[in-house]
Amino acid sequence: MENIMSTREAVLKYISSCSNLELSARTLLDEIEDPCIGMSFAVHCIPHRILQKSGVDIKGILSPSLTEPHGGSDISKINTIAEFIDNGNVVIRGEKVFSTNALHCDQLLVLARTEKGPILALVNRKASGVDVEPMNIGAYKCTGIGRVKYSNAIGRVVAGPGKEAYRLLLSALAESRVLVAAHALGLSRQLLEYITRWSISRGVWQHQAVRHRIASTYVFYTVARSFVKEVAKTIDKQSKIDWSLTSIAKYFALEASMKTVESAVRVLGGYSVSLEAPLHIIAPHIYALTAAEGTQDIQLEIIARSLEKEYGQQY
Ligand SMILES: Cc1cc2nc3c(=O)[nH]c(=O)nc-3n(C[C@H](O)[C@H](O)[C@H](O)COP(=O)(O)OP(=O)(O)OC[C@H]3O[C@@H](n4cnc5c(N)ncnc54)[C@H](O)[C@@H]3O)c2cc1C
């Protein structure tokens, strides 16, 4: 819990930069080095941007509570139920998993279904009927990632009922993919810097196999980094988000980051398992990001659908 509270304190310093995608991507690429602070910040920005677009006051740290135990890839298949008690409030019943920040946030943004369609509702973490427990996972534990049970918890509706709730959520998730990409590349940079210094000081840099492996990894990292920065800048200027572009950014950044992990394993030799090298910390955090904000398969599906839309009518 101590680690989780220090993550919270650190994230509070950054949260105002969520309002601008380019700024928040830059923060993740260059400033935040701790994986938990990076992820906690990136994920907070999803509900932050939804609330900003809905004209709702943003207070403290937020947790998006979307994924359910039966699967997170298809958010249209939600079992969590909400019933209106008056125009603005609902009673929520259901269970969510992988809610980042859940253990230390101020409010959770819950996706639920009503008789009239999907809604997004803000729920106070300390409200009655909200039960948060830590998840037994090997990465991002100090983001306060949790399983949340809602048993007749009261929520305030901020979007929906209806397609508008999905539209807002899907566009916030699309934007947030750029932040996950930036976070992965921030972690990759630390690993690349480490293996470069290590290879030179150990005297293995003289082997072409080692220095070319590192040089090749830098190529992928550098291209991914400048693409992610460019996409963040472009999205800030767009009124309608190009989902395919943000999926390409996330997909490529994660593939480049996994290449960095693989290079580090090969370059470090037996020292890849050393607890003194950052690999054992950074690798599981990069792997976990392949699922966050939609798996790599889902990114390819989004890209494929956009290709179909563009070229499918011509033949
Ligand atoms: C570090 C981390 C932080 C997270 N933070 C949050 C959070 O704050 N809030 C939140 O709500 N969720 C969060 N998640 C959950 C994340 O969004 C889900 O893990 C993700 O959406 C995938 O869902 P799943 O894990 O249930 O996998 P599933 O949906 O069960 O998928 C399993 C496999 O099937 C494949 N698959 C499924 N459907 C399709 C399809 N239509 N086409 C092709 N392949 C498919 C997937 O690619 C994957 O390989 C987080 C996850 C991680 C790892």
The ligand as an SDF file (V2000), in Angstrom:
LIG
                    3D

 53 58  0  0  0  0  0  0  0  0999 V2000
   -1.4850   -3.3490  -17.2580 C   0  0  0  0  0  0  0  0  0  0  0  0
   -2.9370   -3.3480  -17.6210 C   0  0  0  0  0  0  0  0  0  0  0  0
   -3.7390   -2.2820  -17.2700 C   0  0  0  0  0  0  0  0  0  0  0  0
   -5.1010   -2.3040  -17.5620 C   0  0  0  0  0  0  0  0  0  0  0  0
   -5.8790   -1.2660  -17.1270 N   0  0  0  0  0  0  0  0  0  0  0  0
   -7.2140   -1.3140  -17.3150 C   0  0  0  0  0  0  0  0  0  0  0  0
   -8.0600   -0.3090  -16.7460 C   0  0  0  0  0  0  0  0  0  0  0  0
   -7.6030    0.6400  -16.1150 O   0  0  0  0  0  0  0  0  0  0  0  0
   -9.4060   -0.4480  -16.8940 N   0  0  0  0  0  0  0  0  0  0  0  0
   -9.9590   -1.4930  -17.5650 C   0  0  0  0  0  0  0  0  0  0  0  0
  -11.1790   -1.5330  -17.6610 O   0  0  0  0  0  0  0  0  0  0  0  0
   -9.1850   -2.4610  -18.1260 N   0  0  0  0  0  0  0  0  0  0  0  0
   -7.8220   -2.4030  -17.9940 C   0  0  0  0  0  0  0  0  0  0  0  0
   -7.0320   -3.4000  -18.5150 N   0  0  0  0  0  0  0  0  0  0  0  0
   -7.6390   -4.5290  -19.2000 C   0  0  0  0  0  0  0  0  0  0  0  0
   -7.4060   -4.5180  -20.6990 C   0  0  0  0  0  0  0  0  0  0  0  0
   -8.1470   -3.4950  -21.2930 O   0  0  0  0  0  0  0  0  0  0  0  0
   -7.7700   -5.9140  -21.1840 C   0  0  0  0  0  0  0  0  0  0  0  0
   -6.7990   -6.8190  -20.7000 O   0  0  0  0  0  0  0  0  0  0  0  0
   -7.8400   -5.9940  -22.6950 C   0  0  0  0  0  0  0  0  0  0  0  0
   -8.9170   -5.2310  -23.1800 O   0  0  0  0  0  0  0  0  0  0  0  0
   -8.0090   -7.4440  -23.1760 C   0  0  0  0  0  0  0  0  0  0  0  0
   -9.0320   -8.0680  -22.4880 O   0  0  0  0  0  0  0  0  0  0  0  0
   -8.7810   -9.5100  -21.7830 P   0  0  0  0  0  0  0  0  0  0  0  0
   -7.4970   -9.4200  -21.0410 O   0  0  0  0  0  0  0  0  0  0  0  0
   -9.9990   -9.8790  -21.0360 O   0  0  0  0  0  0  0  0  0  0  0  0
   -8.5180  -10.4950  -22.9910 O   0  0  0  0  0  0  0  0  0  0  0  0
   -9.6370  -11.2180  -23.9610 P   0  0  0  0  0  0  0  0  0  0  0  0
  -10.5740  -10.1740  -24.4280 O   0  0  0  0  0  0  0  0  0  0  0  0
  -10.1940  -12.3800  -23.2430 O   0  0  0  0  0  0  0  0  0  0  0  0
   -8.6900  -11.6840  -25.1200 O   0  0  0  0  0  0  0  0  0  0  0  0
   -7.9030  -12.8980  -25.0370 C   0  0  0  0  0  0  0  0  0  0  0  0
   -7.2260  -13.1210  -26.3950 C   0  0  0  0  0  0  0  0  0  0  0  0
   -8.2030  -13.2050  -27.4450 O   0  0  0  0  0  0  0  0  0  0  0  0
   -7.9200  -12.2330  -28.4530 C   0  0  0  0  0  0  0  0  0  0  0  0
   -9.1980  -11.6750  -28.9550 N   0  0  0  0  0  0  0  0  0  0  0  0
  -10.3190  -11.4120  -28.2460 C   0  0  0  0  0  0  0  0  0  0  0  0
  -11.2600  -10.8660  -29.0360 N   0  0  0  0  0  0  0  0  0  0  0  0
  -10.7080  -10.7690  -30.2770 C   0  0  0  0  0  0  0  0  0  0  0  0
  -11.1650  -10.2690  -31.5400 C   0  0  0  0  0  0  0  0  0  0  0  0
  -12.3930   -9.7600  -31.7100 N   0  0  0  0  0  0  0  0  0  0  0  0
  -10.3230  -10.3110  -32.5960 N   0  0  0  0  0  0  0  0  0  0  0  0
   -9.0640  -10.8140  -32.4580 C   0  0  0  0  0  0  0  0  0  0  0  0
   -8.5740  -11.3020  -31.2970 N   0  0  0  0  0  0  0  0  0  0  0  0
   -9.3810  -11.2740  -30.2260 C   0  0  0  0  0  0  0  0  0  0  0  0
   -7.0960  -11.1640  -27.7630 C   0  0  0  0  0  0  0  0  0  0  0  0
   -6.2590  -10.4560  -28.6820 O   0  0  0  0  0  0  0  0  0  0  0  0
   -6.2650  -11.9990  -26.7930 C   0  0  0  0  0  0  0  0  0  0  0  0
   -5.1650  -12.5490  -27.4740 O   0  0  0  0  0  0  0  0  0  0  0  0
   -5.6550   -3.3950  -18.2530 C   0  0  0  0  0  0  0  0  0  0  0  0
   -4.8410   -4.4800  -18.6340 C   0  0  0  0  0  0  0  0  0  0  0  0
   -3.5030   -4.4680  -18.3230 C   0  0  0  0  0  0  0  0  0  0  0  0
   -2.6530   -5.6310  -18.7240 C   0  0  0  0  0  0  0  0  0  0  0  0
  1  2  1  0
  2  3  1  0
  2 52  2  0
  3  4  2  0
  4  5  1  0
  4 50  1  0
  5  6  2  0
  6  7  1  0
  6 13  1  0
  7  8  2  0
  7  9  1  0
  9 10  1  0
 10 11  2  0
 10 12  1  0
 12 13  2  0
 13 14  1  0
 14 15  1  0
 14 50  1  0
 15 16  1  0
 16 17  1  0
 16 18  1  0
 18 19  1  0
 18 20  1  0
 20 21  1  0
 20 22  1  0
 22 23  1  0
 23 24  1  0
 24 25  2  0
 24 26  1  0
 24 27  1  0
 27 28  1  0
 28 29  2  0
 28 30  1  0
 28 31  1  0
 31 32  1  0
 32 33  1  0
 33 34  1  0
 33 48  1  0
 34 35  1  0
 35 36  1  0
 35 46  1  0
 36 37  1  0
 36 45  1  0
 37 38  2  0
 38 39  1  0
 39 40  1  0
 39 45  2  0
 40 41  1  0
 40 42  2  0
 42 43  1  0
 43 44  2  0
 44 45  1  0
 46 47  1  0
 46 48  1  0
 48 49  1  0
 50 51  2  0
 51 52  1  0
 52 53  1  0
M  END
$$$$
